Amino acid sequence: MSMRIGVVTFPGSLDDRDAQRAVRLAGAEPVALWHADADLHGVDAVILPGGFSYGDYLRCGAIARFSAVMDSVIKAAGDGLPVLGICNGFQILCEAHLLPGALTRNEHLHFRNRDQWLRVESTSTAWTAGFQAGQEILIPVKNGEGCYVADRRTLDELEGSGRIVARYVRGNPNGSQRDIAAVRNEAGNVVGIMPHPEHAVEALTGPSVDGLGFFTSVLAHLGAHA
Amino acid sequence: MTATPRTNETSAAAERVDNAPAEAEAPATVEAGSAPADAGVAPYYGEGPDTVARAASTPDEEQPFLELGLRDDEYARIRQILGRRPTQAELAMYSIMWSEHCSYKSSKVHLRQFSEKAPKSDTMLAGIGENAGVVQISEKLAVTFKAESHNHPSFVEPHQGAATGVGGIVRDILAMGARPIAVMDSLRFGAADHPDTKRVLPGVVSGVGGYGNCLGLPNVGGEVVFDPCYQGNPLVNALSVGVLPVDRLQNKAAAGNGNVVILLGAKTGRDGIGGVSVLASATFDAGSETRRPSVQVGDPFMEKLLIEACLEVYDAGLIVGIQDLGGAGLTCALSETAAAAGNGMEINLDLVPLREPSMEPHEVLASESQERMLLIVEPAKVDAVLAVAQKWGVWATALGTVTDSGRLVITWRGETVVDVPPGSLADDGPVYARPMREPSDLILLQADRAETLPRPKTGDELRETVLRLAASPNLCDKTWVTEQYDRYVLGNTVLAQPEDSGVIRIDEESGLGIALSLDGNGRFARLDPYNGAKLALAEAYRNVAVTGATPVAVTDCLNFGSPEDPTVMWQFAEAVRGLADGCQELGIPVTGGNVSFYNQTGAAPINPTPVVGVLGVMSDVAKRVPMGFSADGDVLILLGQTRAELSGSEWAWVTHEHLGGTPPMVDLAAERLLASVLATASEQGHLGTAHDLSDGGLAQALVEASLRHNLGATISFPDEVDPFVLLFSESAGRALVAVPRGREEAFLALCTERNLAHARIGVVDGRSGALEVTGQFRIPLNEIREASSSTLPALFGNVAGATGTATAEAASTDEAAQEPEGDVVQQADQAARAEVAAEAQVAADTGEPVDAADAPEGTSGDDAAR
């Protein structure tokens, strides 16, 4: 039986169907979750997709964090459920305090979409175990508020505990501190990433298929822990 | 015109959250405005509304019809239609619906040609007159697409003007029953280094990007053009495309007596009042800044919800008809839906959800508040529609019912304020055959040919010219603009800018997809509007064809000066005739589009600028041909015939600031031939690369194809050919292709068999890291890249981190290459990752002697109608 991975749709979610496609291509069954429905429908992992939830009008992710489904996600994440937040999903995870730090307006103040090289630094997560530490991957980045910031102590702690999952290399697209592109929680089941692995899963439409590794990783992780 | 200071340019979000103060300001500004600015607001009439009864009893009351843009005879006709003077609300409605923007009163007599000359089509499900044209592309699926202008609002308020331009065209697509799947934008600005361009361009780009990105629609292509003629009047033309199951096609007719009229979406405010009559239908003058309240304010989040709600309503079969609200707001939607069905309506205006309760009836009717749709629903299904709206958090309000009275009757606070035949608003607007006259300067202009200008002669001079053109604002790298657009969302973007066309996968199973290109050339059209329009069509057609797609349909945005100027009207008539003839010759119909007049500041109109969008279909997008060199050793072949055609060219403009002569010859039979060869060749996997030749000629095509994946080329021209002409002529009907070695013979045989002019001109050279023309010059790719990519950042601000190394740039723009049949020597992906494939075999053979300028005869040179 294939794994079931939930993809939450908030009002204003945009990359939800893309995340579902990535799950499918990785060999799992995507399950659509609805922001107003607290039921996670027994999924094995959850993805919070990119977009502009609730228009991002107050502050990115600030309203989505209070949706019914997030109460369940926060609780399940505490119990070890793998959760991946991509772009807006990363912002929501920070707002929900599942991850430290915050995503602010890009340093140059423009929305930017480009194909971006990342170096995977932590492979001890549910979502990156299939990569090799130090591996460079190419996936799209596209955001207006992707500049990762945290106080120095938090940044030092993230560095010290190996919780920086990926860094931007060959150019930092948004001014993120210490070139941080992705971070994880202590347990490694929750990962937030600003670039979009779900847009690098097919040679025809992506700059590479490097993004697929995030989705196959979680399947391997779930298989190993089943 | 002073630049308008903006404090919160990139933050549509912040403006929306805190919208109360912004809206409180708007009416104050409107009412306080001086004469032209308050043209959208009729004077106060005293106690209570101006009702139908009151209008009948006060026939001699003076009405501000002139201020509203209506002429004496038009006003007289309104009185004749109604048998009394119009009420204040009715007058507002007629002034809007009979404006140039809504009624096409100056253009109608010419636009008929699009239908009259349209080639027969079994696949066109909806055409001109609908919200957008619909073309069937498979047994079950159809595509709908349309381009529309939002020029005037974008000059007044660049960010919101451009944003709502995108929002408006997307709703047109949605109204046909389609899910919007992509947008494109064709932008024209004044001189790149003019101070006001610094105000307008960043705002327009952030508006296009901000709205489309928040809507989750990939931006897959378009144009960015600079020319001083657009200084006081930039052009913002947006295109959207959507896909629908054939049986989900919607229409706008308010059919069925007793059916309920529902307004779905945002609340109605004072924004945009008078937009079409004030902004779109008059020429700019020094008072333009005070017209800002006439620009609508966009909320892409609301539109996203509106899209999802509408699609759910369609799929559940809950509605009879639907119409979007854009320019002319409720007035247009109510009258057009009722008129389309030959029905009447009873509407209670008090039910319209308002942002400001103090709004008067004529304001509610004229408001251009965005993100609204009008639905016609059977009474039994109203609850289901309201439930869908509630699920998505969108307001939905029943405003009234469809009647068989044939009258549009609108009440407000218990009194009838409108009682008109809807057809008189929607269909019976004035039609003018305006006087036309060829511009008196045209003969002199055409006599001043660029072919006689001094040309670069030595290799060094040619080298310098290549670099100068590559760095020029019109030809340079547009990443500064396009990286502000999301091109990935929805996961079906196969090709996007800077490719020749946007290519989008429609069906993940079969690979069925579409290609779209949007092109125009105002300089060519200035020199010869008939052939200029044909050239725009030919370029868009060719851009679609080089990807391997088959062109099937056309949309257009016709941007011109004031129709009251006979020379502008002549340009318009010539362009329409050219486009209609061109479509007939190419065998593809115009399915819809828009006309934008009054694009002029003071007495100087813009260059006539027909922008043409062509839609193509591809049975399998995996076979699409990209524009960048992807494999070392591929043989470069120039297709089509090169003539010494330099008038109106980018070279003449950049190096001599010259515009004169006649544009390149148009040979649409040759375009068709080229397209058919490209389609066959891509189907058979012969092509590694195909790139359209247009602005900047072969030189610029080589630059762009080389920079795409950082793979250079070695070119050699035969001695008898003038390398300058071959490099910089802008002859139409040409493309540059790169053919894998094993495919060369088969491809050349195909060209010969079809009698397509072709010439081997060199090879893709992965080792050289340069663009080299043997015996003339050699330019390292890094030098070209530096020239090309630094222009826009220097003008509009260097974006931190934007200056990656050439290698990183190359890698980041990497495109996974197609795999025709496994014998492409080296895939693009590997090419970029290996940076430059130093070990790759370099072909010493640079080809047979080339005779491109003298290639096999196409047709004789007297194609033009002139």
Contacts between the chains, C-beta under 8 A, distances in Angstrom:
chain1	res1	chain2	res2	distance
A	11	B	301	7.5
A	11	B	304	7.6
A	11	B	305	5.8
A	11	B	392	6.8
A	11	B	393	5.9
A	12	B	214	7.5
A	12	B	301	5.3
A	12	B	304	5.8
A	12	B	305	7.6
A	14	B	214	7.9
A	14	B	215	7.8
A	14	B	216	3.2
A	14	B	304	7.6
A	14	B	489	5.4
A	15	B	216	7.5
A	15	B	489	6.0
A	15	B	491	7.9
A	17	B	490	6.8
A	17	B	491	7.0
A	18	B	488	7.8
A	18	B	489	7.0
A	18	B	490	6.7
A	18	B	491	4.1
A	21	B	491	5.5
A	21	B	508	7.8
A	50	B	489	7.8
A	51	B	216	6.5
A	52	B	213	7.9
A	52	B	214	4.8
A	52	B	300	7.7
A	52	B	301	6.3
A	52	B	304	7.8
A	54	B	301	7.1
A	55	B	13	6.7
A	55	B	16	7.0
A	55	B	214	7.1
A	55	B	299	7.3
A	55	B	300	7.5
A	55	B	301	3.0
A	55	B	302	7.7
A	56	B	13	5.9
A	56	B	214	7.9
A	56	B	301	7.9
A	57	B	13	4.9
A	57	B	14	8.0
A	57	B	16	5.6
A	57	B	17	4.6
A	57	B	301	6.9
A	58	B	17	6.3
A	107	B	800	5.5
A	107	B	801	7.8
A	108	B	799	4.3
A	108	B	800	4.7
A	108	B	801	7.1
A	108	B	802	7.6
A	109	B	10	5.9
A	110	B	10	7.4
A	110	B	206	7.4
A	110	B	483	7.9
A	110	B	484	5.5
A	110	B	799	5.9
A	111	B	206	7.6
A	111	B	209	5.4
A	111	B	210	7.1
A	111	B	213	5.9
A	111	B	484	4.9
A	111	B	485	7.8
A	111	B	486	7.7
A	112	B	483	5.2
A	112	B	484	6.8
A	112	B	799	7.4
A	113	B	482	7.9
A	113	B	483	5.3
A	113	B	484	7.2
A	113	B	485	6.2
A	113	B	486	5.2
A	113	B	487	6.0
A	113	B	488	6.9
A	114	B	483	5.3
A	114	B	812	5.6
A	115	B	811	7.6
A	115	B	812	4.2
A	115	B	813	6.7
A	115	B	814	6.6
A	116	B	812	6.8
A	117	B	808	7.1
A	117	B	811	6.9
A	117	B	812	7.2
A	138	B	811	7.0
A	138	B	812	7.5
A	138	B	814	7.2
A	140	B	488	5.0
A	142	B	213	7.6
A	142	B	486	4.9
A	142	B	488	6.3
A	142	B	489	7.7
A	144	B	10	7.7
A	144	B	213	7.6
A	170	B	804	6.0
A	170	B	805	7.2
A	170	B	807	8.0
A	170	B	808	4.0
A	170	B	811	7.3
A	170	B	812	7.7
A	171	B	801	5.0
A	171	B	802	8.0
A	171	B	804	4.1
A	171	B	808	5.8
A	171	B	812	8.0
A	172	B	801	5.1
A	173	B	801	5.8
A	174	B	801	7.6
A	175	B	800	6.3
A	175	B	801	7.2
A	196	B	488	6.6
A	198	B	491	7.2
A	199	B	488	4.2
A	199	B	491	6.5
A	201	B	491	8.0
A	202	B	491	7.8
A	203	B	816	4.0
A	203	B	829	7.5
A	204	B	494	5.8
A	204	B	505	7.2
A	204	B	621	6.9
A	204	B	622	5.9
A	204	B	816	6.8
A	205	B	488	7.7
A	205	B	491	5.9
A	205	B	492	6.4
A	205	B	493	5.9
A	205	B	494	6.0
A	205	B	505	7.0
A	206	B	488	7.7
A	206	B	816	7.1
A	207	B	812	7.4
A	207	B	814	5.6
A	207	B	815	7.4
A	207	B	816	7.2
A	208	B	814	7.7
A	208	B	816	7.2
A	208	B	829	7.1
